[in-house]
């Protein structure tokens, strides 16, 4: 379609306005008038969020943030008293939280976690696969004991798989759900294999990244 001279002139004038920042100011004003708060963007009212490794640290902080967005929380951790304390703290603030003692390396424990969550809430909308361990100290590969290797991979990688598999099956039945697997920069960069970064930790987190990549390659259900 040919543009008339008048149409082309108006188009050129509009380009001048954009270059002078006038249109940019209009855009800023429009965005400002439609700004949404964080709770609006991340509204999880009445959603059920299951967080593993939620008794302390990042897991506890993320569980608190999810509760603040309106979610009902399942606080799962191998540290039972810690899970109870974290849940009690949320309950004291008016949030709904269920503490569960769970060893994510044990399939029977993971299945029980799912069933108890369903009995309490009827569904699982979010799984935050956060449970993980690490060891400080000097662990060059030639001195790394198999017991440490096995334990770190069992929690950080096998635990992620078992929880994602069990909860994923329920989400497929529901027709919806979100699974978040916590990885680490240590899975994609070469750390000094001492201090807080034994070889087994980096390998476990690289494995978590692969589980995420594999999940993304599958058809959506």
C-alpha positions in Angstrom: 0.0 0.0 0.0 1.3 3.4 -1.0 1.4 6.1 1.6 0.1 9.6 0.8 2.4 12.6 1.2 0.4 13.7 4.2 0.6 10.3 5.8 4.4 10.1 5.3 4.9 13.6 6.6 2.9 12.7 9.8 5.0 9.5 10.1 8.2 11.6 9.9 7.0 14.0 12.5 6.2 11.2 14.8 9.8 9.9 14.4 11.1 13.3 15.3 8.9 13.3 18.5 10.3 9.9 19.5 13.8 11.1 18.9 13.1 14.1 21.0 11.8 12.0 23.9 8.2 13.1 23.7 6.8 9.6 22.9 9.1 8.1 25.6 7.6 10.5 28.2 4.1 9.3 27.1 5.2 5.7 27.6 6.6 6.4 31.0 3.3 8.1 32.0 1.3 5.1 30.8 3.4 2.6 32.6 3.3 4.6 35.8 -0.5 4.8 35.7 -0.7 1.0 35.3 2.1 0.1 37.8 1.3 -3.1 39.8 2.7 -3.9 43.2 4.7 -7.0 43.8 1.8 -8.7 45.6 -0.3 -8.0 42.6 2.2 -9.5 40.2 3.0 -12.5 42.4 -0.5 -13.1 43.9 -0.6 -16.7 45.2 -3.8 -16.4 47.2 -4.9 -19.9 48.3 -2.3 -21.6 46.2 -0.5 -24.5 47.9 3.3 -24.3 47.9 5.5 -27.1 49.1 9.0 -26.1 50.0 11.7 -28.6 50.9 14.6 -27.7 53.1 12.4 -24.9 54.6 13.4 -25.1 58.2 16.2 -22.5 57.9 18.3 -20.4 55.5 17.1 -19.8 52.0 14.3 -22.3 52.2 12.8 -20.6 55.2 13.1 -17.2 53.7 11.5 -18.3 50.4 8.7 -20.0 52.3 8.0 -16.8 54.1 8.0 -14.8 50.8 5.5 -17.3 49.3 3.3 -17.0 52.4 3.5 -13.3 52.1 2.1 -13.6 48.5 -0.9 -15.5 49.9 0.2 -19.1 49.5 -0.6 -21.9 51.9 2.7 -23.5 52.9 4.0 -27.0 53.5 7.3 -26.7 55.4 9.2 -29.9 54.6 12.5 -30.6 56.2 14.5 -33.5 57.7 14.8 -31.4 60.8 11.4 -31.9 62.3 11.6 -29.4 65.2 13.0 -26.8 62.8 10.1 -27.4 60.4 7.7 -27.0 63.2 9.4 -23.8 64.4 9.3 -22.3 60.9 5.6 -23.2 60.5 4.8 -21.8 63.9 6.4 -18.5 62.9 4.3 -18.3 59.8 1.1 -19.2 61.7 1.8 -16.5 64.3 1.8 -14.0 61.4 -1.6 -15.3 60.2 -0.4 -17.6 57.5 -1.5 -21.2 56.8 1.5 -23.6 57.2 1.9 -27.3 57.7 5.2 -28.7 59.0 6.3 -32.1 57.8 9.4 -34.1 58.7 10.8 -35.5 55.4 14.0 -37.2 54.2 14.0 -36.3 50.5 16.4 -39.2 49.7 13.8 -41.8 50.8 11.0 -42.5 48.2 8.6 -43.6 51.0 9.1 -40.3 52.8 8.6 -38.3 49.6 5.4 -40.2 48.8 4.1 -39.6 52.4 4.9 -35.9 52.0 2.7 -35.7 48.9 -0.1 -37.7 50.4 -0.1 -35.6 53.7 -0.1 -32.4 51.6 -3.1 -33.6 49.6 -5.0 -34.6 52.7 -4.5 -31.2 54.2 -5.0 -29.0 51.1 -6.3 -31.2 48.2 -3.7 -30.1 45.7 -0.1 -28.9 45.2 0.3 -25.8 43.0 4.1 -25.1 43.6 7.0 -27.3 44.5 10.2 -25.5 45.5 12.9 -28.1 45.5 15.3 -26.5 47.8 16.6 -29.2 50.1 20.4 -29.4 49.8 23.6 -30.0 51.8 27.3 -29.1 51.5 30.4 -29.5 53.6 33.1 -27.0 54.4 36.7 -27.9 54.7 39.5 -29.2 52.4 38.2 -31.7 49.9 40.5 -32.0 46.9 39.2 -34.9 44.7 42.0 -37.3 45.7 40.9 -37.0 49.4 37.1 -36.8 48.9 35.5 -39.8 50.7 32.8 -41.7 48.9 30.5 -41.2 51.9 30.5 -37.5 51.3 30.1 -37.9 47.6 27.2 -40.3 48.1 25.5 -38.1 50.7 25.7 -34.9 48.8 24.4 -36.4 45.5 21.7 -38.2 47.4 20.2 -35.0 48.9 21.1 -32.5 46.2 20.3 -34.5 43.1 18.4 -37.7 43.9 16.2 -35.8 46.3 15.3 -33.2 43.7 14.4 -36.0 41.2 12.3 -37.9 43.7 10.3 -34.9 44.8 9.8 -33.6 41.3 8.7 -37.0 40.1 6.2 -37.5 42.9 4.8 -34.0 42.9 4.9 -33.9 39.1 2.6 -36.9 38.8 0.0 -35.1 41.0 0.4 -31.9 38.9 -0.3 -33.9 35.8 -3.5 -35.2 37.3 -4.4 -31.7 38.3 -3.6 -30.3 34.8 -1.4 -27.5 36.3 1.5 -26.7 38.6 5.0 -25.2 38.9 8.2 -27.0 39.9 11.2 -24.9 40.8 14.5 -26.8 41.2 17.2 -24.8 43.1 20.6 -25.1 41.3 23.8 -23.0 41.8 26.5 -21.2 39.9 28.7 -24.1 41.0 26.9 -26.2 38.5 28.2 -24.2 35.5 31.6 -22.8 36.7 34.8 -24.4 37.9 35.3 -23.7 41.6 38.3 -24.3 43.7 37.6 -27.8 44.9 38.2 -26.8 48.5 36.5 -24.8 51.2 32.8 -24.8 50.5 33.0 -26.4 47.1 33.9 -30.1 47.1 33.6 -31.8 43.7 30.4 -33.6 44.7 28.6 -30.3 45.3 29.4 -28.9 41.9 28.5 -32.2 40.2 25.2 -32.4 42.1 24.2 -28.8 41.0 25.2 -29.5 37.4 22.9 -32.5 37.6 20.0 -30.3 38.8 20.6 -28.0 35.8 20.3 -31.0 33.5 17.0 -32.0 35.1 15.7 -28.5 34.4 16.9 -28.6 30.8 15.4 -32.0 30.2 12.1 -30.9 31.7 12.0 -27.9 29.4 12.5 -30.1 26.4 9.4 -32.1 27.1 5.9 -31.3 25.7 3.8 -29.2 28.1 0.9 -31.1 29.7 
